[in-house]
């Protein structure tokens, strides 16, 4: 199962139009704004703030970067993200962001896979593993426990976002845990919007002692089946270096590389 280059370029154009330029709010209290040459997501409290898409050139980029810094700083945001893709223009946009005080985080590979094929993957759990659908705060707390064990970080903002989605917009999220008895060993979610061709796969972190047993693959297959039932055409992943080879074996194709550029009030 592979996607040829011409088809990948068509899918990327569709992704940019629908998911980035046509972005919808990903939190109940958030909203999306088109401001000058960018599309940005604005949210209160622990919500995600940042730039999702831009249409800039050498003559407009620096002024637009300064405008976004002034906007988010003026709102009192402690941080915001400029989500840069390697095919964004101008070609030196990353250098310009660094010059403006942004700090790049590790790059991730933007990958997509066709649901029609991914839904055919086997979903038999590895021995000793069962799946638990997350529908409430107790399940979210188990997801955060997995995240801390898999990645070594606490994510209070993510916890609040997940709780908000389950409470206010349950149709936009499907979260699942892989359980070994009563112990959560992996957690993942799919985020989607009604009528859109793309759904995002997030999480998938597995405790170190449970890696290499096919749990990540199981969680991809599980969510692909759900996506097929909902009529979603593509699954999208911002893949880490560890996840990319697994996803390529499953049939995902590469659309590009994305780097989160972070601006923080403290650093500025």
Secondary structure per residue as TSV (DSSP state, phi and psi in degrees):
chain	resnum	aa	ss	phi	psi
A	1	X	-	360.0	109.5
A	2	X	-	-137.3	159.9
A	3	X	-	-115.2	124.0
A	4	X	-	-73.8	166.0
A	5	X	H	-61.9	-42.9
A	6	X	H	-60.5	-42.9
A	7	X	H	-66.5	-38.8
A	8	X	H	-60.1	-41.0
A	9	X	H	-66.3	-35.6
A	10	X	H	-67.3	-41.8
A	11	X	H	-64.9	-39.4
A	12	X	H	-63.2	-42.4
A	13	X	H	-61.6	-41.6
A	14	X	H	-63.6	-42.7
A	15	X	H	-61.2	-46.3
A	16	X	I	-61.4	-42.1
A	17	X	I	-69.1	-44.1
A	18	X	I	-86.6	-45.0
A	19	X	I	-91.2	-36.7
A	20	X	I	-94.5	-67.0
A	21	X	I	-64.9	-37.4
A	22	X	T	-97.5	29.4
A	23	X	-	-56.3	148.6
A	24	X	-	-114.9	156.4
A	25	X	-	-59.0	137.8
A	26	X	S	-104.7	14.7
A	27	X	S	-144.5	146.4
A	28	X	T	-54.5	-35.2
A	29	X	T	-101.8	5.2
A	30	X	-	-89.7	167.0
A	31	X	E	-150.7	160.5
A	32	X	E	-111.0	137.4
A	33	X	E	-126.4	140.4
A	34	X	E	-96.3	115.6
A	35	X	E	-131.5	110.7
A	36	X	T	61.0	-121.5
A	37	X	T	-99.2	18.1
A	38	X	E	-133.0	160.2
A	39	X	E	-114.1	126.0
A	40	X	E	-127.6	153.3
A	41	X	E	-106.6	130.9
A	42	X	E	-123.6	128.5
A	43	X	-	-144.1	152.1
A	44	X	S	-86.4	172.3
A	45	X	T	48.9	-120.6
A	46	X	T	-89.1	10.4
A	47	X	S	-70.4	164.9
A	48	X	-	-83.6	130.0
A	49	X	-	-119.8	135.8
A	50	X	E	172.4	176.4
A	51	X	E	-99.6	125.8
A	52	X	E	-99.8	-28.9
A	53	X	E	-154.0	149.3
A	54	X	E	-146.4	153.8
A	55	X	-	-131.1	84.3
A	56	X	-	-126.0	165.8
A	57	X	-	-140.5	-176.4
A	58	X	T	-59.2	-29.2
A	59	X	T	-85.5	-17.0
A	60	X	T	-115.8	-15.7
A	61	X	H	-62.3	-48.8
A	62	X	H	-63.7	-41.9
A	63	X	H	-65.5	-37.6
A	64	X	H	-70.4	-38.3
A	65	X	H	-60.7	-46.1
A	66	X	H	-61.8	-38.6
A	67	X	H	-64.1	-39.2
A	68	X	H	-71.8	-37.6
A	69	X	H	-60.7	-45.5
A	70	X	H	-63.4	-39.0
A	71	X	H	-64.8	-53.8
A	72	X	H	-70.3	-37.3
A	73	X	H	-63.6	-38.5
A	74	X	H	-64.8	-25.7
A	75	X	T	-83.7	-4.6
A	76	X	T	79.9	20.2
A	77	X	-	-69.7	129.3
A	78	X	S	-69.8	-24.5
A	79	X	E	-159.5	157.7
A	80	X	E	-151.7	161.4
A	81	X	E	-115.6	137.9
A	82	X	E	-106.5	110.0
A	83	X	E	-86.8	100.5
A	84	X	E	-96.0	136.2
A	85	X	E	-110.1	146.6
A	86	X	T	-67.3	-11.9
A	87	X	T	-100.6	4.2
A	88	X	-	-69.0	155.6
A	89	X	S	-119.4	151.4
A	90	X	S	-70.2	165.3
A	91	X	T	-61.5	-25.7
A	92	X	T	-99.4	25.0
A	93	X	H	-60.3	-36.9
A	94	X	H	-61.2	-42.3
A	95	X	H	-62.6	-39.6
A	96	X	H	-66.4	-38.3
A	97	X	H	-65.2	-43.0
A	98	X	H	-61.5	-39.8
A	99	X	H	-64.3	-24.9
A	100	X	T	-91.4	6.6
A	101	X	T	100.8	2.3
A	102	X	-	-77.8	149.2
A	103	X	E	-119.4	123.3
A	104	X	E	-75.8	140.0
A	105	X	-	-96.4	173.2
A	106	X	-	-56.3	139.6
A	107	X	-	-69.2	153.2
A	108	X	E	-129.0	153.5
A	109	X	E	-95.2	123.7
A	110	X	E	-77.8	116.9
A	111	X	E	-128.5	149.0
A	112	X	E	-135.2	151.4
A	113	X	E	-139.1	144.9
A	114	X	E	-75.4	125.7
A	115	X	H	-61.0	-35.5
A	116	X	H	-57.1	-32.7
A	117	X	H	-90.3	-42.2
A	118	X	H	-64.4	-29.9
A	119	X	T	-67.8	-11.6
A	120	X	T	-86.7	-7.9
A	121	X	S	-62.9	145.3
A	122	X	-	-66.5	145.0
A	123	X	-	-120.0	22.2
A	124	X	-	-72.4	121.7
A	125	X	-	-67.6	149.4
A	126	X	-	-59.0	159.2
A	127	X	T	-58.0	131.8
A	128	X	T	87.8	0.3
A	129	X	-	-112.6	135.1
A	130	X	E	-126.9	160.0
A	131	X	E	-103.0	140.3
A	132	X	E	-127.3	120.3
A	133	X	E	-74.2	135.9
A	134	X	E	-95.4	122.7
A	135	X	-	-130.5	-3.5
A	136	X	S	-149.4	-179.3
A	137	X	H	-62.7	-33.9
A	138	X	H	-63.9	-40.3
A	139	X	H	-66.4	-40.0
A	140	X	H	-63.1	-39.4
A	141	X	H	-63.5	-35.5
A	142	X	H	-67.1	-38.0
A	143	X	H	-61.5	-42.9
A	144	X	H	-66.2	-33.1
A	145	X	H	-63.7	-42.8
A	146	X	H	-63.9	-45.0
A	147	X	H	-58.6	-44.5
A	148	X	H	-63.6	-39.0
A	149	X	H	-74.0	-33.8
A	150	X	H	-81.4	-37.5
A	151	X	H	-113.7	-11.1
A	152	X	S	74.5	21.2
A	153	X	-	-134.7	150.7
A	154	X	-	-94.4	142.7
A	155	X	-	-131.0	71.2
A	156	X	H	-60.4	-34.2
A	157	X	H	-64.8	-43.0
A	158	X	H	-61.9	-41.9
A	159	X	H	-57.3	-46.8
A	160	X	H	-64.7	-37.6
A	161	X	H	-63.4	-44.9
A	162	X	H	-65.7	-43.0
A	163	X	H	-61.2	-40.6
A	164	X	H	-64.1	-42.1
A	165	X	H	-64.8	-46.1
A	166	X	H	-63.0	-34.2
A	167	X	H	-80.4	-45.3
A	168	X	H	-100.5	-33.2
A	169	X	-	-137.5	60.1
A	170	X	G	-61.5	-21.5
A	171	X	G	-75.6	-7.1
A	172	X	G	-99.9	2.9
A	173	X	E	-144.6	141.4
A	174	X	E	-131.2	109.3
A	175	X	E	-112.5	146.1
A	176	X	E	-147.8	147.4
A	177	X	E	-116.7	142.5
A	178	X	E	-96.5	124.7
A	179	X	E	-115.6	137.0
A	180	X	E	-107.7	94.1
A	181	X	T	67.0	-122.5
A	182	X	T	-95.7	5.5
A	183	X	E	-101.6	122.9
A	184	X	E	-76.6	127.8
A	185	X	E	-117.2	-13.9
A	186	X	E	-157.1	153.0
A	187	X	E	-145.6	144.0
A	188	X	E	-155.3	163.0
A	189	X	E	-147.5	159.5
A	190	X	E	-123.2	130.7
A	191	X	E	-115.3	134.7
A	192	X	-	-149.6	164.5
A	193	X	-	-128.2	137.2
A	194	X	T	-55.1	133.4
A	195	X	T	87.4	-7.8
A	196	X	-	-90.6	150.6
A	197	X	S	-79.5	-19.4
A	198	X	E	-113.5	140.4
A	199	X	E	-125.4	143.9
A	200	X	E	-96.8	135.3
A	201	X	E	-98.0	129.4
A	202	X	E	-133.8	157.9
A	203	X	E	79.4	-135.9
A	204	X	E	88.1	3.1
A	205	X	E	-64.6	135.2
A	206	X	E	-123.8	139.5
A	207	X	-	-57.8	141.0
A	208	X	G	-51.1	-41.6
A	209	X	G	-72.8	-8.6
A	210	X	G	-109.7	4.8
A	211	X	T	-76.0	158.4
A	212	X	T	79.1	15.1
A	213	X	S	-113.5	4.3
A	214	X	S	91.5	11.9
A	215	X	H	-71.3	-41.7
A	216	X	H	-58.5	-46.8
A	217	X	H	-58.8	-42.6
A	218	X	H	-58.6	-44.2
A	219	X	H	-69.4	-33.5
A	220	X	H	-64.4	-47.3
A	221	X	H	-62.2	-41.6
A	222	X	H	-59.6	-46.2
A	223	X	H	-71.8	-31.2
A	224	X	H	-63.5	-39.7
A	225	X	H	-62.0	-43.0
A	226	X	H	-62.4	-42.8
A	227	X	H	-61.9	-40.1
A	228	X	H	-62.0	-41.6
A	229	X	H	-62.6	-28.8
A	230	X	T	-91.8	-1.4
A	231	X	T	77.5	21.8
A	232	X	-	-81.3	138.1
A	233	X	-	-88.2	-37.4
A	234	X	E	-135.3	145.8
A	235	X	E	-105.5	135.3
A	236	X	E	-118.8	139.5
A	237	X	E	-136.3	135.8
A	238	X	E	-91.3	95.4
A	239	X	E	-89.5	136.9
A	240	X	-	-74.7	171.3
A	241	X	H	-62.6	-30.7
A	242	X	H	-73.3	-37.6
A	243	X	H	-79.8	-30.6
A	244	X	H	-54.2	-50.2
A	245	X	H	-63.1	-33.2
A	246	X	H	-65.3	-45.9
A	247	X	H	-65.9	-37.2
A	248	X	H	-63.0	-38.9
A	249	X	H	-65.8	-29.9
A	250	X	H	-80.3	-11.6
A	251	X	T	112.2	7.8
A	252	X	-	-74.0	145.7
A	253	X	E	-110.7	158.7
A	254	X	E	-93.6	126.6
A	255	X	E	-98.9	-23.8
A	256	X	E	164.5	-168.4
A	257	X	E	-122.9	136.3
A	258	X	E	-120.0	140.7
A	259	X	E	-127.4	124.6
A	260	X	E	-78.2	117.9
A	261	X	E	-98.7	120.1
A	262	X	E	-105.1	132.6
A	263	X	E	-109.4	131.6
A	264	X	E	-125.4	142.3
A	265	X	T	-63.1	-37.0
A	266	X	T	-63.3	-41.3
A	267	X	T	-71.1	-31.1
A	268	X	-	-75.3	360.0
